[in-house]
C-alpha cells in the first residue's frame, strides 16, 4: 500500500472561511507493469489523469498533462481559458516524444478547482475521457462528470443499459482525450460550495472495481479522507486491481453556512 497523508487548507472569503481536507493515492494495481495514472492535489486544484498508449506513451501523456495543470495552479487565477491553453501546451509536450507516442497515445483528465474570483466561491469540475468526479451530498452519491466513451454514447442513445455497459467489449474505448492527434476541450460544470460535501476524483481503475454504492460505503465508513482513499484502494485491489488505480477524496467544511445557521 503506497503511503497516504492528509492535507488541509483554509480559504478566506469576504464572508467567512471554507476549510478543505484531502488525500490522494495512486497504485499500479495487480495486473499492469507500470502506472500510467498521475494526479495533483493541492489547493485550489485537484485532478486525475489516466494515460493510455504503448510502452511509456500513456505515462508521458498523463505526466505531461498534470505538469502543465500544476503550473497554472501556482500562478494566476484558474479559468477555463487558462486550462485550455495549458492543455494545448500539454498536447505539444506529448507530441514531442515521437519515439514513444503514436496516434493511440493520450490521457484522460478530470477534477475540480475552487474559483474564488467572484463574490461567492464556487467549484468548477472539468472532464475529458472516462475518469470521474463524484460528490457525496446529504447521503446520496452523484456522478458529476459525464464519461466520454463509446459505452456512454450507447447508453445516452438508449441502445445499452448501465448494467449491460459493465461487461461491454468496448468498455475501455473513450471518445475524447488529451493527445498528440487532437486538441481536446474539457466539459465544465459549476457547483455551489456546500458544507459537508465530499468529492471523489478517480480513474476508471477504481470504478471498474467499485460500484457507486461501494464508493459511498467507504466514504460513510471513513470520516478521514486519508482513511477513505486507503479503504477504496484496498477494496479495488482485492476486487481484482485490473488497472492502475488513482483516487482523491476532498472534504469541504463551509464555516460561512455554519455561522449563518447559528445566528
C-alpha positions, 0 to 999 in steps of 0.5 A: 500500500503506497503511503497516504497523508492528509492535507488541509487548507483554509480559504478566506472569503469576504464572508467567512472561511471554507476549510478543505481536507484531502488525500490522494493515492495512486497504485499500479494495481495487480495486473499492469507493469507500470502506472500510467495514472498521475494526479495533483492535489493541492489547493485550489486544484485537484485532478486525475489523469489516466494515460493510455498508449504503448510502452511509456506513451500513456505515462508521458501523456498523463505526466505531461498533462498534470505538469502543465495543470500544476503550473497554472495552479501556482500562478494566476487565477484558474479559468477555463481559458487558462486550462485550455491553453495549458492543455494545448501546451500539454498536447505539444509536450506529448507530441514531442516524444515521437519515439514513444507516442503514436496516434493511440497515445493520450490521457484522460483528465478530470477534477475540480478547482475552487474559483474564488474570483467572484463574490461567492466561491464556487467549484468548477469540475472539468472532464475529458475521457472516462475518469470521474468526479463524484460528490457525496451530498446529504447521503446520496452519491452523484456522478458529476462528470459525464464519461466520454466513451463509446459505452456512454454514447450507447447508453445516452442513445438508449441502445445499452443499459448501465448494467449491460455497459459493465461487461461491454467489449468496448468498455475501455474505448473513450471518445475524447482525450488529451493527445498528440492527434487532437486538441481536446476541450474539457466539459465544465460544470459549476457547483455551489460550495456546500458544507459537508460535501465530499468529492471523489476524483478517480480513474476508471481503475477504481470504478471498474472495481467499485460500484457507486454504492461501494464508493459511498460505503467507504466514504460513510465508513471513513470520516478521514479522507486519508482513511477513505482513499486507503479503504477504496484502494484496498477494496479495488485491489482485492476486487481484482486491481485490473488497472492502475488505480488513482483516487482523491477524496476532498472534504469541504467544511463551509464555516460561512453556512455554519455561522449563518445557521447559528445566528 
